[in-house]
Amino acid sequence: MSAGAVHARHDGEAGAPRYRDASVGGCVEAEIEQRPDGSIVLRSTEALRWFPDRLTDCLEQWAQEAPDRTLVARRDASGAWVHITYAQMLQRVQAVGQRLLDLGLSVDRPLAILSENDLEHLTLALAAMWAGVPYAPVSSAYSLISQDFGKLRHIVGIVTPGLVFASGPAYAKAIDAVLSPDVPVVLTDGLAEVAAAGLLQGRDLRRFDSLLGAVPGPALAEAHAKVGPDSIAKFLFTSGSTKAPKGVINTHRMLCANQQMLRQCMGFLADEPPVLVDWLPWNHTFGGNHNVGLVLYNGGTLYIDDGKPTPKAIAQTLRNLREVSPTVYFNVPKGFEEIASAMDTDRQLRDTLFRRCKAFMFAGAALNQAVWDKLEAHGEAAVGERVRIITGLGMTETAPACTFAVGTDVRSGHIGLPVPGVEVKLVKDASTGGKAEIRFRGPNVMPGYWRAPEQTREAFDDEGFYRTGDAARWIDADHPGRGLMFDGRTAEDFKLSTGTFVSVGPLRARITLAGDPCVQDAVITGLNRDDVGAMIFPRPDECRRLAGLPEGTPMPEVLHHPAVRAFFQVLADRLWRESTGSASRVARLHVLAEPPSIDHGEVTDKGSINQRAVLTHRASLVEALYEGREADPFLILPRKD
């Protein structure tokens, strides 16, 4: 430790509005080391406490201590909740774990799960971990939305699965397209439909229920005993934003260490068993590691939400939240936006959501401050106090949480201070305009990418810190105890022809905020050009609503409508008028009629837009944007007077 080390503390502001009592800690104080090379290292002053060797040890613990408590529940076709207790899940896991071994699964022939969150998915995932068999949950969009199955084929090639599970016949076409006929397939149901359609012919095809009949034997006990902290629990694949998806090795040490980090930062998790109502997909680290792990580690209950943060699918989420009061609630910003709007006219929803909720947390993008303010107002109306909104920074490679901002003075964009056990290094690079890349080291960081040694080497610096490609800066350089703020992706930033750096992340956030509610996201252009442009992904339903057009009206017609064009003209004028220099002055907009493509990597199944993939796929549109054809109905130029 350098002699110049100082201490920083993150506290809420005195005299702040009343917030619901919730125990927090772990990431509220950090030691800051200023190094001679200009880098800065931050560490929590709170040590990471003991954590178990295997995540499945938590299942065994709670099956003994609270056997009749619900671990997971999901609605059936009738709308009734189907519950599985901890004791029931342990029995299911041991039976299915035995069957996985009988089928010859191993590290080299793991389990691939293609379908969305459900009771069978969770049973298989825990059974695989119990038996020491890695599994790979794959985005359902790669099977159901993709037209060429390119990403699914790539993932299958890396994983080489020995068994594939999917919930129903909708996945059969994708399975036939990418998987060798000798790979067994398990479906929840729909075997007759598959046979009638002539799909999955000649395969070892079985129903999920058949796996539950296995009797655990000595082979399972022996395999389970060999599972340890460094055993591979799962492979999680990155979204493939800049290249093909990479398989992130997730060990039991990573998962358990990160859950202990979360418990120390969100102490209220240990005060009572957490209850979650959650839709976030388990092929992503937020849903599959953070949220499922949080429930299992703390003996809680997970209500699987089959809703999504879209105008149509949000109805299922709202129904669930009217019935079940979560103790902590997680979502992406769009989800919070939909819920906040619904609470304007739905008192039952509002009161049930806030009844016992200790905190909200979001990830995936910045939360609009107007939505943030509305959530706080609803809390005050419902229970007379606000619920703190927690933010942070994490990623697939770190299991995921590395920093948290848990105070009551947190705002969108804050990422806080390191969690216990994680070291944060800030490294400035002249090639990125002096931005500081944030890097992580700790027991929650991956050992590498599966079967990708070169990419693994490139991912770490010479001290073993994971290079995130994300940038961070102090919220207040004079008061570092307030913590860090997200400063965009270093790989996305670029220079104009003048040599001026454009910071893409903050500019995208500014455009989506100013363009609410009709702007979903923006992709920034201008590399080696004279000025900044933006390609806008509109929200189709909001634009149709603005124009008074019926559902299903084609987007070119919607974007031609005078009311919609006027909206984007006002946006262009505002962005020009409120700019502070060439790096933030948007000189041209192109409103995109074509939605983002998952096959081209432009969007993830959580709805996150990838800047680089959009620029690559739509290079001709970028060129057209700078040709300045004012007759183009999708081109908007600001009025500069």
C-alpha positions as a printed Julia matrix, in Angstrom:
641×3 Matrix{Float64}:
   0.0     0.0     0.0
   1.4     3.38   -0.92
   2.14    5.93    1.78
  -0.26    8.33    0.1
  -3.31    6.12    0.59
  -6.41    7.97    1.78
  -9.84    6.92    2.91
 -13.18    7.82    1.42
 -16.66    7.31    2.77
 -19.98    7.28    0.9
 -22.86    8.58    3.02
 -26.34    9.94    2.34
 -26.8    13.68    2.52
 -27.93   15.2     5.8
 -31.53   16.33    5.81
 -32.51   14.06    2.91
 -36.14   12.95    2.46
 -37.35   10.03    4.54
 -36.34    6.63    3.17
 -37.52    3.19    4.22
 -35.09    1.62    6.66
 -32.84   -0.89    4.92
 -29.54   -2.2     6.2
 -26.7    -1.49    3.75
 -22.92   -1.58    4.01
 -19.83   -3.15    2.5
 -19.42   -0.63   -0.3
 -19.88    2.59    1.67
 -16.21    3.11    2.49
 -13.11    2.62    0.35
  -9.37    2.92    0.62
  -7.89    4.78   -2.34
  -4.32    4.15   -3.49
  -2.74    6.7    -5.83
   0.01    4.94   -7.77
   3.13    6.54   -9.26
   2.1     5.47  -12.78
  -1.09    7.52  -12.46
  -3.43    4.61  -11.94
  -5.74    4.5    -8.94
  -6.73    1.38   -6.98
  -9.8     1.28   -4.75
 -10.63   -1.38   -2.16
 -13.5    -1.7     0.27
 -12.36   -1.27    3.86
 -14.67   -4.16    4.77
 -13.19   -7.63    4.32
 -15.07  -10.26    2.38
 -16.48  -12.8     4.81
 -16.78  -16.58    4.54
 -18.76  -18.08    1.69
 -19.54  -21.73    0.8
 -17.58  -23.81   -1.68
 -20.58  -24.65   -3.88
 -23.76  -22.76   -4.69
 -25.74  -25.99   -4.26
 -24.64  -26.06   -0.61
 -27.2   -23.29   -0.15
 -29.95  -25.48   -1.56
 -29.01  -28.24    0.86
 -28.86  -25.79    3.79
 -32.3   -24.32    3.22
 -33.84  -27.72    2.44
 -32.82  -28.65    5.99
 -33.62  -25.36    7.73
 -36.79  -24.36    5.85
 -37.93  -27.43    3.9
 -41.49  -26.21    3.32
 -40.56  -22.69    2.2
 -41.18  -21.99   -1.47
 -37.99  -21.68   -3.47
 -39.62  -20.96   -6.82
 -43.13  -20.52   -8.23
 -44.57  -19.96  -11.69
 -48.08  -19.67  -13.05
 -49.48  -22.64  -14.94
 -51.78  -22.48  -17.96
 -54.76  -21.76  -15.71
 -53.01  -18.82  -14.08
 -52.52  -20.53  -10.7
 -49.12  -20.44   -9.04
 -47.25  -23.76   -8.98
 -44.82  -23.85   -6.05
 -41.69  -25.91   -5.48
 -40.31  -25.93   -1.94
 -36.66  -26.22   -0.99
 -37.12  -29.85    0.08
 -38.94  -30.71   -3.16
 -36.28  -29.01   -5.27
 -33.5   -30.93   -3.54
 -35.27  -34.2    -4.37
 -35.78  -33.13   -7.99
 -32.18  -31.99   -8.32
 -30.73  -35.26   -7.04
 -32.95  -37.35   -9.31
 -32.21  -35.28  -12.41
 -28.52  -35.07  -11.5
 -28.33  -38.85  -11.53
 -30.0   -38.95  -14.95
 -27.52  -36.43  -16.35
 -24.67  -38.69  -15.28
 -26.45  -41.71  -16.78
 -26.52  -39.84  -20.1
 -22.75  -39.37  -19.95
 -22.67  -35.6   -19.51
 -19.39  -33.98  -18.51
 -17.35  -30.8   -18.84
 -16.69  -31.68  -22.47
 -20.31  -32.73  -23.08
 -22.32  -30.31  -20.93
 -26.01  -29.44  -20.83
 -27.4   -26.73  -23.12
 -30.66  -25.02  -22.14
 -32.32  -23.17  -25.01
 -35.58  -21.99  -23.47
 -36.7   -19.24  -21.13
 -37.11  -19.15  -17.35
 -39.31  -21.92  -15.97
 -39.44  -24.55  -13.23
 -37.83  -27.22  -15.42
 -35.0   -24.87  -16.44
 -34.13  -24.15  -12.8
 -34.34  -27.84  -11.85
 -31.94  -28.79  -14.65
 -29.53  -25.97  -13.84
 -29.27  -26.91  -10.16
 -29.1   -30.62  -10.99
 -26.2   -30.02  -13.36
 -24.33  -28.02  -10.72
 -25.02  -30.72   -8.12
 -23.62  -33.42  -10.4
 -20.59  -31.39  -11.47
 -21.84  -30.97  -15.03
 -21.54  -27.47  -16.49
 -24.55  -26.06  -18.3
 -25.01  -23.29  -20.82
 -28.25  -21.27  -20.79
 -28.72  -19.78  -24.26
 -30.87  -16.82  -25.25
 -34.21  -18.11  -26.52
 -34.1   -15.38  -29.16
 -31.27  -17.25  -30.89
 -33.74  -20.09  -31.53
 -37.09  -18.32  -31.85
 -36.35  -14.92  -33.4
 -33.14  -15.47  -35.33
 -33.62  -16.4   -38.98
 -30.23  -17.98  -39.6
 -29.48  -19.45  -36.14
 -25.96  -18.08  -36.53
 -25.3   -17.32  -32.87
 -26.88  -20.55  -31.7
 -24.7   -22.51  -34.14
 -21.61  -20.66  -32.89
 -22.44  -21.38  -29.24
 -23.18  -25.04  -29.87
 -19.84  -25.33  -31.66
 -18.01  -24.0   -28.61
 -19.96  -25.9   -25.96
 -20.36  -29.27  -27.77
 -23.37  -30.23  -25.63
 -24.2   -33.8   -24.67
 -27.86  -32.96  -23.99
 -30.2   -30.16  -25.01
 -33.3   -28.99  -23.16
 -36.08  -26.77  -24.49
 -39.54  -26.08  -23.16
 -41.55  -27.06  -26.21
 -41.87  -27.73  -29.93
 -41.15  -24.13  -30.96
 -37.43  -24.91  -30.56
 -37.42  -27.99  -32.75
 -36.55  -26.21  -35.99
 -33.5   -24.57  -34.44
 -32.38  -27.84  -32.84
 -32.58  -29.69  -36.15
 -30.67  -26.89  -37.86
 -27.64  -26.74  -35.57
 -27.35  -29.92  -33.51
 -25.98  -33.29  -34.53
 -28.67  -36.02  -34.62
 -26.83  -37.99  -31.93
 -27.4   -35.29  -29.28
 -30.33  -36.27  -27.02
 -33.15  -33.73  -26.63
 -35.44  -33.15  -23.64
 -38.7   -31.22  -24.03
 -41.19  -30.24  -21.36
 -44.05  -31.18  -23.67
 -45.13  -31.15  -27.31
 -43.54  -34.43  -28.4
 -46.63  -35.35  -30.42
 -46.61  -31.97  -32.19
 -42.94  -32.39  -33.04
 -43.55  -35.84  -34.48
 -46.55  -34.61  -36.5
 -44.42  -31.85  -37.98
 -41.67  -34.28  -38.95
 -39.1   -32.6   -36.7
 -36.44  -34.1   -34.42
 -36.69  -37.37  -36.32
 -34.27  -40.14  -35.36
 -33.2   -38.38  -32.15
 -33.16  -39.64  -28.58
 -36.19  -37.54  -27.58
 -37.71  -37.62  -24.11
 -40.0   -35.68  -21.79
 -38.6   -33.73  -18.88
 -40.82  -35.6   -16.4
 -39.0   -38.82  -17.28
 -35.84  -37.41  -15.72
 -37.52  -37.11  -12.32
 -37.85  -40.88  -11.94
 -34.15  -41.61  -11.56
 -32.93  -42.97   -8.22
 -29.81  -41.17   -6.94
 -26.97  -43.63   -6.47
 -23.29  -43.84   -5.54
 -22.19  -42.32   -8.85
 -24.04  -39.09   -8.04
 -22.66  -38.97   -4.5
 -19.14  -39.42   -5.84
 -19.59  -36.77   -8.55
 -21.09  -34.3    -6.09
 -18.23  -34.8    -3.64
 -15.77  -33.8    -6.36
 -17.47  -30.45   -7.0
 -15.45  -27.63   -5.45
 -14.85  -23.86   -5.65
 -12.99  -24.1    -8.95
 -15.49  -26.44  -10.61
 -17.29  -24.94  -13.58
 -20.92  -24.25  -12.75
 -22.0   -22.79  -16.09
 -20.99  -21.08  -19.29
 -22.64  -17.72  -19.83
 -22.29  -16.22  -23.28
 -21.7   -12.55  -23.93
 -24.08  -10.81  -26.29
 -21.48  -10.79  -29.07
 -21.68   -7.04  -29.45
 -18.4    -6.57  -31.28
 -17.49  -10.15  -32.21
 -19.04  -13.59  -31.88
 -20.37  -14.44  -28.38
 -17.72  -15.59  -25.93
 -18.32  -18.33  -23.37
 -17.57  -16.95  -19.91
 -16.51  -19.66  -17.46
 -18.51  -19.27  -14.22
 -17.09  -21.24  -11.29
 -18.74  -21.97   -7.96
 -16.18  -19.68   -6.3
 -17.26  -16.79   -8.51
 -20.96  -17.3    -7.8
 -20.64  -17.84   -4.05
 -18.14  -15.02   -3.51
 -20.34  -12.6    -5.39
 -23.41  -13.57   -3.4
 -21.54  -12.92   -0.15
 -20.48   -9.55   -1.55
 -24.12   -8.76   -2.28
 -25.21   -9.78    1.2
 -22.63   -7.51    2.8
 -23.68   -4.55    0.64
 -27.41   -5.2     0.91
 -27.58   -6.31    4.52
 -31.37   -6.35    4.43
 -31.13   -9.6     2.42
 -30.14  -11.38    5.63
 -32.8    -9.66    7.75
 -35.64  -11.63    6.14
 -35.79  -14.16    3.3
 -35.95  -12.12    0.08
 -38.99  -12.38   -2.18
 -38.49  -11.59   -5.87
 -40.89  -11.17   -8.76
 -38.53  -11.38  -11.68
 -38.55  -11.77  -15.48
 -34.87  -11.14  -16.23
 -33.55  -13.95  -18.47
 -31.3   -16.55  -16.89
 -28.94  -16.6   -19.87
 -27.83  -13.16  -18.63
 -25.74  -12.68  -15.52
 -28.19  -10.2   -13.93
 -31.11  -12.62  -13.94
 -29.31  -15.95  -13.82
 -26.46  -15.2   -11.4
 -27.4   -12.1    -9.45
 -31.12  -12.69   -8.89
 -31.45  -16.47   -8.83
 -28.3   -16.68   -6.73
 -29.57  -14.0    -4.35
 -32.72  -16.02   -3.66
 -30.88  -19.31   -3.2
 -28.06  -17.88   -1.08
 -30.43  -16.16    1.35
 -33.19  -18.75    1.52
 -35.7   -16.64   -0.37
 -38.51  -17.17   -2.85
 -38.54  -16.41   -6.57
 -41.8   -15.81   -8.42
 -41.03  -16.28  -12.1
 -42.57  -13.41  -14.05
 -43.52  -14.32  -17.61
 -43.99  -10.65  -18.47
 -41.55   -8.41  -20.32
 -40.96   -4.62  -20.34
 -42.95   -4.02  -23.52
 -46.33   -2.28  -23.86
 -48.11   -5.63  -24.37
 -46.16   -8.05  -22.19
 -45.94   -5.69  -19.21
 -49.54   -6.63  -18.37
 -48.35   -9.98  -16.98
 -45.76   -8.23  -14.82
 -48.36   -5.81  -13.48
 -50.69   -8.69  -12.66
 -47.95  -10.45  -10.72
 -46.97   -7.3    -8.82
 -50.59   -6.72   -7.8
 -50.55  -10.15   -6.11
 -47.01  -10.56   -4.78
 -45.16   -7.93   -2.74
 -41.41   -8.25   -3.37
 -38.9    -7.37   -0.66
 -36.49   -6.09   -3.34
 -37.28   -5.45   -6.99
 -34.99   -5.64  -10.02
 -35.67   -4.56  -13.58
 -34.24   -2.77  -16.59
 -35.02    0.96  -16.99
 -37.8     0.35  -19.53
 -39.51   -1.97  -17.05
 -39.41    0.64  -14.31
 -40.76    3.19  -16.76
 -43.76    1.01  -17.64
 -44.46    0.22  -13.99
 -44.13    3.84  -12.87
 -46.62    4.92  -15.54
 -49.07    2.16  -14.63
 -48.99    3.21  -10.96
 -50.31    6.63  -11.95
 -53.77    5.07  -12.25
 -53.42    1.72  -10.43
 -53.4     2.16   -6.67
 -53.49   -1.57   -5.95
 -50.32   -2.06   -7.99
 -48.62    0.83   -6.25
 -49.56   -0.24   -2.73
 -48.63   -3.9    -3.26
 -45.28   -3.07   -4.81
 -44.26   -0.72   -2.0
 -45.77   -2.69    0.9
 -42.51   -4.32    1.98
 -39.98   -3.46   -0.73
 -36.62   -2.38    0.73
 -34.91   -1.35   -2.49
 -35.11   -1.12   -6.27
 -32.18   -1.87   -8.54
 -31.74   -1.51  -12.29
 -29.11   -2.51  -14.84
 -28.56   -2.53  -18.58
 -28.84    1.22  -19.16
 -29.32    4.49  -17.33
 -32.66    5.13  -15.65
 -34.37    8.29  -16.82
 -34.3    10.77  -13.94
 -37.95   11.62  -14.55
 -38.85    7.94  -14.01
 -36.61    7.86  -10.92
 -38.43   10.88   -9.48
 -41.81    9.32  -10.23
 -40.86    6.1    -8.39
 -39.89    8.14   -5.34
 -43.16   10.08   -5.48
 -45.18    6.86   -5.7
 -43.35    5.49   -2.69
 -44.16    8.55   -0.64
 -47.81    8.34   -1.69
 -48.06    4.63   -0.9
 -46.14    4.26    2.37
 -45.04    7.76    3.34
 -41.39    7.19    2.5
 -39.1     6.56   -0.43
 -37.5     3.26   -1.36
 -33.81    3.58   -2.12
 -32.75    2.89   -5.69
 -29.49    0.97   -5.9
 -27.12    1.11   -8.85
 -23.73   -0.35   -9.61
 -21.46   -1.85  -12.21
 -20.99   -5.49  -13.08
 -20.68   -7.77  -16.08
 -20.85  -11.35  -17.22
 -17.14  -11.83  -16.58
 -17.48  -10.83  -12.91
 -20.52  -12.86  -11.81
 -21.61   -9.86  -11.94
 -21.44   -7.25   -9.13
 -18.21   -5.28   -8.57
 -19.33   -1.84   -7.38
 -22.48   -0.58   -5.72
 -24.01    2.76   -4.86
 -26.42    2.1    -2.0
 -26.84    5.54   -0.39
 -29.94    7.7    -0.47
 -28.18   10.38   -2.55
 -27.67    8.06   -5.54
 -28.61    9.26   -9.02
 -28.7     7.66  -12.45
 -25.18    6.99  -13.74
 -23.65    6.49  -10.29
 -21.83    3.19   -9.8
 -20.5     3.76   -6.28
 -17.55    2.08   -4.6
 -16.06   -1.44   -4.63
 -17.84   -4.32   -2.93
 -15.85   -6.28   -0.31
 -13.25   -8.5    -1.92
 -13.07   -6.64   -5.24
 -10.18   -4.39   -6.22
 -10.97   -1.62   -8.69
  -8.24   -0.09  -10.84
  -8.7     3.1   -12.87
  -6.25    3.44  -15.77
  -6.14    6.51  -17.99
  -5.19    6.2   -21.65
  -4.39    9.1   -23.97
  -5.88    7.15  -26.88
  -9.33    7.42  -25.26
  -9.16   11.12  -24.61
  -7.87   10.69  -21.09
 -10.82    8.62  -19.91
 -10.14    6.12  -17.14
 -10.91    2.5   -17.91
 -12.23    0.59  -14.9
 -10.71   -2.84  -14.24
 -11.56   -5.52  -11.66
  -9.74   -8.21   -9.7
 -11.27  -10.53   -7.13
 -12.66  -14.02   -6.45
 -15.78  -13.19   -8.49
 -13.78  -12.6   -11.69
 -13.77  -15.34  -14.33
 -10.73  -17.55  -14.95
 -11.27  -16.99  -18.68
 -13.33  -17.69  -21.78
 -14.11  -21.32  -22.62
 -11.88  -22.73  -25.35
 -10.57  -19.26  -26.22
  -7.04  -18.87  -24.8
  -6.11  -15.84  -26.91
  -9.22  -13.91  -25.95
  -8.58  -14.84  -22.33
  -5.06  -13.42  -22.43
  -6.3   -10.2   -24.0
  -8.94   -9.81  -21.28
  -6.47   -9.28  -18.41
  -3.68   -6.81  -17.74
  -0.27   -7.78  -16.37
  -1.55   -7.63  -12.77
  -4.5    -9.91  -13.44
  -7.14   -7.17  -13.53
 -10.0    -7.81  -15.95
 -10.13   -5.11  -18.62
 -13.77   -4.07  -18.84
 -13.65   -1.5   -21.66
 -15.92    0.66  -19.49
 -14.89    4.11  -18.31
 -15.51    5.68  -14.91
 -14.88    9.02  -13.23
 -15.41   10.53   -9.83
 -18.87   11.89   -9.12
 -17.08   14.71   -7.3
 -13.29   14.81   -7.63
 -13.05   16.95   -4.51
 -15.04   14.39   -2.51
 -14.05   10.92   -3.76
 -16.08    9.32   -0.98
 -19.17    9.94   -3.08
 -17.89    7.24   -5.4
 -17.65    6.68   -9.13
 -19.85    7.5   -12.09
 -20.17    5.53  -15.33
 -18.41    7.37  -18.18
 -19.31    5.27  -21.23
 -17.54    2.55  -23.18
 -13.97    3.42  -24.17
 -14.33    1.32  -27.33
 -17.35    3.35  -28.45
 -15.77    6.79  -28.14
 -14.2     8.35  -31.22
 -12.61   11.5   -32.64
 -14.12   14.01  -35.02
 -12.01   15.2   -37.94
 -10.91   18.08  -35.7
  -9.36   15.65  -33.23
 -12.06   16.32  -30.64
 -13.14   13.25  -28.65
 -16.83   12.38  -28.57
 -17.98   10.63  -25.39
 -20.69    8.36  -26.72
 -22.29    7.0   -23.52
 -23.28   10.31  -21.93
 -24.48   11.67  -25.29
 -26.71    8.64  -25.89
 -28.17    9.06  -22.41
 -28.82   12.75  -23.08
 -30.65   11.98  -26.34
 -32.86    9.26  -24.84
 -33.76   11.54  -21.94
 -34.59   14.47  -24.2
 -36.48   12.19  -26.6
 -38.71   10.56  -24.02
 -41.14    8.85  -24.66
 -40.6     8.34  -28.41
 -36.89    7.47  -28.37
 -35.76    3.98  -27.41
 -32.04    4.58  -27.97
 -29.55    6.42  -30.15
 -26.42    5.39  -32.02
 -23.83    8.14  -32.36
 -22.01    8.8   -35.64
 -19.18   11.09  -36.68
 -15.92    9.13  -36.7
 -13.4    11.23  -38.65
 -16.18   13.58  -39.77
 -16.76   17.25  -39.1
 -19.73   16.89  -36.79
 -21.78   14.52  -34.67
 -24.87   12.73  -35.94
 -27.3    10.3   -34.4
 -29.36    7.41  -35.68
 -32.5     7.13  -33.58
 -34.33    3.92  -32.75
 -37.89    5.1   -32.08
 -40.44    3.43  -29.84
 -43.03    2.32  -32.39
 -46.02    2.18  -30.02
 -45.32    5.63  -28.59
 -44.91    7.11  -32.07
 -48.18    5.54  -33.23
 -49.89    6.86  -30.13
 -48.55   10.35  -30.82
 -49.82   10.19  -34.38
 -53.16    8.67  -33.44
 -52.48    5.73  -35.74
 -53.72    2.19  -35.13
 -51.55   -0.66  -33.86
 -49.63   -2.32  -36.68
 -49.32    0.78  -38.86
 -46.01    0.37  -40.78
 -43.19    2.45  -39.34
 -42.44    4.36  -42.59
 -46.01    5.63  -42.52
 -45.73    6.47  -38.83
 -42.49    8.41  -39.31
 -44.05   10.35  -42.21
 -46.83   11.6   -39.97
 -46.59   15.37  -39.31
 -46.97   14.99  -35.54
 -44.14   12.47  -35.34
 -41.87   14.44  -37.62
 -42.59   17.58  -35.57
 -41.62   15.71  -32.39
 -38.22   14.76  -33.79
 -37.72   18.25  -35.21
 -38.2    19.69  -31.73
 -35.75   17.1   -30.41
 -33.13   18.01  -33.02
 -33.55   21.72  -32.27
 -33.2    21.14  -28.53
 -30.09   18.99  -28.85
 -28.46   21.64  -31.02
 -29.48   24.5   -28.77
 -28.4    22.87  -25.51
 -25.01   21.63  -26.7
 -21.81   22.87  -25.06
 -19.35   22.21  -27.88
 -18.72   20.24  -31.07
 -18.4    16.93  -29.19
 -21.97   17.21  -27.85
 -23.61   19.17  -30.69
 -25.82   16.81  -32.72
 -25.93   18.23  -36.23
 -28.21   15.64  -37.86
 -30.63   12.87  -36.95
 -31.85    9.88  -38.91
 -34.92    8.18  -37.44
 -34.74    4.48  -38.24
 -37.79    2.72  -39.65
 -36.16   -0.72  -39.41
 -35.98   -2.19  -35.88
 -32.68   -3.48  -34.49
 -31.68   -6.94  -35.68
 -30.73   -9.7   -33.26
 -29.08  -11.68  -36.1
 -26.72   -8.78  -36.74
 -26.0    -8.32  -33.05
 -27.69   -4.92  -32.92
 -29.82   -5.76  -29.88
 -29.84   -8.22  -26.98
 -32.94   -9.96  -25.67
 -32.95   -7.44  -22.81
 -33.36   -4.69  -25.4
 -29.86   -3.18  -25.13
 -28.66   -1.59  -28.37
 -25.09   -2.22  -29.51
 -23.49    0.89  -30.98
 -20.72   -0.8   -32.95
 -22.92   -3.5   -34.48
 -25.47   -0.94  -35.67
 -22.77    1.23  -37.26
 -21.31   -1.8   -39.03
 -24.58   -3.18  -40.32
 -25.97    0.21  -41.35
 -22.84    1.76  -42.82
 -24.74    2.89  -45.92
 -27.22    4.79  -43.76
 -24.36    6.54  -42.01
 -23.06    7.66  -45.38
 -26.53    8.89  -46.38
 -26.83   10.76  -43.09
 -23.83   12.9   -44.02
 -24.91   13.49  -47.6
 -27.53   15.85  -46.17
 -30.44   14.95  -48.42
 -33.12   17.18  -46.95
 -35.77   15.43  -49.06
 -35.18   12.24  -47.09
 -38.23   12.02  -44.79
 -36.23   10.24  -42.1
 -33.49   12.88  -41.96
 -33.95   15.66  -39.4
 -31.67   18.7   -39.42
 -31.82   21.19  -36.55
 -33.01   24.73  -37.14
 -29.93   26.67  -36.16
 -31.4    30.16  -35.87
